[in-house]
Amino acid sequence: MLFTPLKPMIVSIGKGAFDDDRFIFEPKYDGWRILIHKQGERVEAYTRYGNLVTGKFPELREMAAAIKADAAILDCEGICLRGGRPVFDDFSYRGRLGKSTSIAQAAVTHPATFVVFDVLYSGGQEHMGEPLMQRKERLADIVVDSQVLTKTMVIDGAGQALFALTNEKDMEGIVAKRKDSKYCLDRTSPDWLKIKHFKTIDVIILGYRTEPFALAIGLHFRTIKYKPVGTVEFGFRPEDKQAFLAVAQQLRTDKDQKTQWIEPRLCCRIEYLERTDTHQLRTTIFRGFLPDKRPEDCVWPYL
């Protein structure tokens, strides 16, 4: 297993926060899923897709001292903190760098921390068939918290309280895990549930669809303007659709098989639950048109 790309266990989507003594609850960090492999002084980092990214994170040279086991495989979330909370774009920035000088500089300006929440292997033994709480005990024995590697917060049974706390801290949400759950590689498990907070954002309307009715939405980014970031199908009242279509008639431009594109003059507010690595927004809900909003002000928030 050591120094071989592995596909980690995947979290299912939960419907809402809950309390249950059969579960533990952890904060959901906004970063990259990273598997850390260690043997002796050698430490390597792999993404969930099997890409080796050790060279992008010089901080990993310090990690061997934080792992007391001679050999181990740890499941982590790689994050960069800004203002005390994880910022996805900062860690993604680190992951995109290729030049050694840029990587060295970013390690100072955007230092990475790896939050560890599970152990797959240590001391010559595989632990994936063990109950989660036994793996947590092993993790506590072999990981010494440091600036580069730290164990995640764990709350026993009280998911609603942690969900409220992560909302207050403007974090992504929580993960609920059954205490007796086994670790299954490359499997989406109902024993692990991610429960996220909805986020609100103002977007540009780039076009629309009629069957079913949906808005194609976009945002401005540092390197690209009017980038499509998804569609919105839910949350519309009949009068919302009628008012929009009356205005959109005057703004039509190109049309393809699915979408009637319009001049990007209109804005609306939406809520979304998830976003992909390429900033595509998922589980979106319409919350209202913004007649006084300027399209040039609909910018992806980097802070």
PyMOL commands that set and color helices and strands:
alter all, ss='L'
color gray80, all
select helices_A, chain A and resi 54-56+58-62+64-66+88-96+100-109+132-142+159-168+238-248+295-297
alter helices_A, ss='H'
color red, helices_A
select strands_A, chain A and resi 10-13+19-28+32-39+42-47+71-82+85-86+112-122+125-126+149-151+155-158+173-178+188-196+199-210+213-219+227-232+252-255+260-262+267-275+281-289
alter strands_A, ss='S'
color yellow, strands_A
deselect
rebuild
show_as cartoon
